[in-house]
Amino acid sequence: MIPEIQKFEYVVKDEEGEVIGTYTSTDVPPMKGDIIDLSKLPDWEAVEVLGVTMMLTDQVNTVVLKVRPAETLRVA
């Protein structure tokens, strides 16, 4: 038996909590602090993950990401 590849429904929100887009992927969810590529969403590129919330059910695995553009990061 071939194991089923797990799909995640991603909901991406900005720092204010506004939804900026959604997508489906088999990628493992990122962790807080990761820099990820969101070029699959219009007008977005690299972002820093500020928070990750996962809601797993038998039918749908939803991951909510709170992000901010990576280029706004300050260098210490």
SULCOR-V889521 format. One record per pair of residues at least 24 apart in sequence whose C-alpha atoms are under 6 Angstrom apart, sorted by the first residue. I is the first residue (numbers start at 1). GAP is how many residues later the second one is. If there is no record, write none. Layout:
i=I gap=GAP
i=I gap=GAP
//
This chain:
i=8 gap=53
i=8 gap=54
i=9 gap=53
i=10 gap=52
i=10 gap=53
i=10 gap=54
i=11 gap=53
i=12 gap=52
i=12 gap=53
i=13 gap=53
i=14 gap=52
i=14 gap=53
i=14 gap=54
i=46 gap=24
//
